[in-house]
C-alpha cells in the first residue's frame, strides 16, 4: 500500500513539475523590415525569469502551465505584453517607439543620459535626416532643422566652406563656431584657403572648405547639438560656442554580415543670377562704338553705356576679325552670362559592411564623392574610409576603436572677390553685346595683338581689364590636396555594476597642400606667378573618466564622474612663391625669373592644455534632478602665473508630470528646467611676448629680423562666458506632440582684442582683456505626429529662434573695433550695436532724411561714415513635414532668416557698369534723382536737375559710397524635397537584395521670399567674423536635383 501511495505521489509531483516547465518559443522581428531582432529582452511578467533573442531573433523560454504574460522590450522599440494562454509558439513584431528614442540623448564625452534628467536644451537630428538630400557638407544639413543655429554657405562651388554659429557670436575677435566632437574626440573645423583671410581686401581668394566637410555623412548615426555653455561646460575652453556631438554608426545589432550600398547623382545649376538689361551694349557713348585691340579706344571700356542693341546698327567689335575687320551687327546676348555656366554634377557612391555577434561588432565603410562644378574646369573629390569595431575582452573589460581616413583633392577651384581671377566678377562687367560662348573655343582664336598678353593670350572682348574667362579657368589653376586621419581607441572596465572606468586616446591629423598658378599673359600677373602653401596639423587627446551610478536609497539616485584630459596641438606651415616666371607654363619655385628671389615663409606653433573635470547628478523620486559640473584647464597660451581657469555649472530639472497627476492624456509629460554655467576661452599661441620673424633683404642675401607692430600682453586672462538658461519640455497626447521652449542669456567678458595705441610707442595696437558682449534669446521647437497608423504616417516639425545681441563695452573710450571689411565697407563691433554692423560711407541727407544732390543733379556723399546695417539675423526658423504611405515617402523643409543686412558688390559695380536691368531708367532722356538740393545753409528744395543715367549711377554706386548697395538680407527658402519608394521585401522572395529604395531629391530649390536684388541673400565672403554680410562676387549658390538608389544584402 505504501508503495502504491508513494508511486501516486511521485506521479502527481512529476505531472505538476511537467506542467510548470513547458516551453514557449518564437521569433521577434522588426515590423518595418521583417528581419529578426537580436538581443530583445523576453521576460515572464512578475518574475525575474527572462531570456534574450539570438542573432536571428529566435527565443525559447520556460513558462508555467497556466500561461501568464510575456514582456518584450528592446531599445528604440515599443514595449509589448503578450498573454501566453495555451500557445507554445508566439511570434512578435516590434515597432519603433519614437517617444522612447527621444528620451535618451548623448551628452558630454559621449555619455548617454535620460532626457528628462537634463537641465539644459539639446536637440538631436538622426543620420537619416542628415542624408535625405545627400548634402556633401554636413554643416549645411543642419540649416533649418535646429533652433538657435545659423548656417551660412559661402558659395555654390564644390567643396566650399560653411559657417555655423549657435546662439550668436560670443567672441569679438576669436572663433565663434562650435566645437565638433566625433565619437568623443574633438576634430578641427578651421577653414582653408585665402578666401577666409580678412586681410585680402576686396580681391578675395580661394575657398578650400572647412574641416567638418571632411566628415562622411553616410557614417553618421546621430548629431546632438549642445547649444550653449550650460550644455557644453565639461568640454572646456573651446565649448563657449557650443558643441556639435556626432555619433557614428556601428555594426551592433546587424544580423550576420550585412552590406549596405548607396548611389547618388545630383545636377546643379545657379539658383539665382542677376537681372541684366539687354537694350544697350558696350561702350561709353550712346551713339558710337569701335573696338580697338588693347587699351586704346572703346576696346578698353568694359561698361555697357553704349549704343542701343537690336536696332540694326553695326559696329567694329572684338570678333570683327571673322568679317575681315568689318563692322558686325550690334545685337543683344541675353543668355551670355547663364551660358557661361556648366551643369554641375555630383556623384556619390557609398558601401558599408557590418557584422556583430554576442561579443563584438564592426562596421567598415567607403564613400567616394566626385563633383564637377558649375564653373568650367572646377572640381572637388573626396574619398572616405572608416572602420569602427568593439569587442568584449572579458566579463569586465571591453575595447572599441574607430579610425577614419580622408583624401580630398581639387585640380582647380575658382577664386572669389573683385579679381580678374574670378569669372563671376567678369560677368558683372561683360558687355551686353558680348557672346561669351564664342570665347570657349579660345584655342582657335587669334592671339591678342596688344595689351598685357599681346602675342600670348587669345583675343578677348576686353584686353585692358579682363582675361578670356575660359582661357583663365584652364590655365590659372588653384589646386588643393588633403590627407587626414582621425579616430580613437578606448578601453572600458566595469569594476562593479555601478562603477566603471574608461581610458581613451584620440588623434586628428592632416597634411594639406594648396597651390596657385597664373599663366604668363594674365592681366594681374603679366609675367606669371606660382605659389605653394603646405600645412601640417595634429591634435591629440588622451583622457579618462571614472563613473559611478547607483540608487543609494529607495527614492534617491546619484551619478558621479571624475576625469582628466591632456591635449596637444601642433601646427606648422611653409609658404613659397615665385612672383614672376622664367619659363612660361613651368610651375615650381625654382622657375623664378632671373634677378628675382623666391619668397619663403615658415611658421610653427604648439599648444598644450591639461584639464581635470567632474560632475555629479542627484535624483529624487526619479523626477527631480540636480546636476553640477566643474572643470579646470591649464593652458600654455596664458601667463604661467595665470594659466589656470576654472568654470563650473549647475542645472535643475523637475519632471512635474511625474509628481502631479494631471488626470488627462492631453498633457502627458511636463518638465521645467534651469541652469547656470561659466566657460573660459583662452587665446592663440604667442600672444604673451614679442616674437621675431625673419625675411630676406631686397638683395635676397641676408635674413633680417622683424618685430610685429602689435604689442603683446604677458598678463592676458581667459575670456569668460557666463550663461543662464530656463526652459520647459512638454509632450501631449502620449508623445504625439512635443514642445521645447528655452530662454537664455549669455554674457562674455574679458574679451581678448587688439586695442589701438599711440604710434609713438612703436606699435599700432596692444592685446588686452577688454570688452563685453551679450547674447539673449528665445528658442522654440515643436514636433507632432498628426497621423500614425500601420499604412499612413504624417509628421511635422518646426523651430524658431530669436536673438538679441549687443556689444556692451569695448573697454575705456573705445567705441568701435574693426573685424574686417572690403573697400570702404567695414564689419565692426560697435558699443551699443549688435555684433557685426556694416559701417561705411552714406549719402548726405537733409534733416528729413532726403538725399541731397549737387548742382549737377548727382547725390552727394557724407564725409562721416555711418552704421548701414547689421549682419546678424534677428531670428531664424524652419518648418518641415514627412509623409509615409506604405512604401512611399515624401519629406520637405522650408527655412528662413530675418533681420540681417548684406552689402552687395554685384549691385554696386553692376549699376556702375550699366549692365543691370534698373540702369535702363533715363538712358535716352536722363533722370532726376529722388531727393533735394541745398539752396542755403538750412534750406532745401526738391531736386529737379536732370543727370545722365551713366553719370548718376557712377556717382551713386561705387567704392566711394556703400549705402545704396546695402539691402535687407531676409529670406525664406525651399530648402529640401525628397520623394521616394521602398520596395516591400515580401515581393523580393529569394532575391538577395533587401530594402531597395529609389528617391528623387532636391536641395536649395527656390527663394520663396527676399527683397534683395540679383543675388542669393544666403552668402558671405568667407567664414571669418569680419567677412559676414559681404557679397563680393562669390559663385552663385546651387540648386541641386537628382536621385539616389539604396539597397542592402
Secondary structure, DSSP 8 states (H G I E B T S, - for coil): -HHHHHHHHHHHHHHHHHHHTEEEEEEEEETTT--B-TT-EEEETTSS-EEE--TTSEEEEEEBTTB-EEEEE-TTB--EEEE-TT-SB--EEE-B-HHHHTTEEE-GGG-EEEGGG--S-EEEEEHHHHTTTT-SSTTGGGTTTSTTEEEEE--SSTT--EEEEESS---SSS--S-EEEETTEEE---B-SGGG-GGGGGG------BGGGGS-GGGEEEEEEE-SHHHHGGGGGGGTT-EEEEEE---TT--SEEEEEEEEEEEEEES----B--SB-SBS-SS--B--SSSSGGGG---B-SSBSSSS-EEB-TTGGGGTT--EE----TTTTGGG---EEEEEEEEEEEEE-SSEEEEEEEEEEEEE-SSTT-EEEEEEEEEEEEEE-SSSEEEEEEEEEEEEEES-----SSSTT-HHHHHHHS-TT--GGGGTTGGGS-B-SSSTTTTTSB--S-SSS---HHHHHHHS-EEEEEEEEEEEEEEEEESSSSEEEEEEEEEEEEEEEEEEEE-TT-STTTT-EEEEEEEEEEEEEEEEEEEEEE--SSSEEEEEEEEEEEEEEEEEEEEEEESSBSSTT--STT-B-TT---EEEEEEEEEEEEEEEEEEEEEETTTEEEEEEEEEEEETTS-GGG-EEEEEEEEEEEEGGGTS--SSSSS-EEEEEEEEEEEEE---TT-SS--EEEEE-TTS-SEEEEE-SEE--TT---EEEEEEEEEEEEEETTTTEEEEEEEEEEEEES-EEEEE--GGGT-SEEEEE--EEEEEEEEEEEEEEEEESSSEEEEEEEEEEEEEEEEEE-STT--EEEEEEETTEEEEEETTS-SSEEEE--B-B-TTS-BEE-TTS-B-B-SS-EEEEESS-SEEEEEEEEEEETTEEEEEEEEEEES-EEEEHHHHHHHHTT-BGGGGTTTTT-B--SSEEEEETTEEEE----B-HHHHHHHHSBTTB-GGGEEE--EEEEEEEEEEEE--GGGTTT-S-EEEEEEEEEEEEEEEEE---SS-SS--S-SSGGGTTEESS----EEEEEEEEEEE-
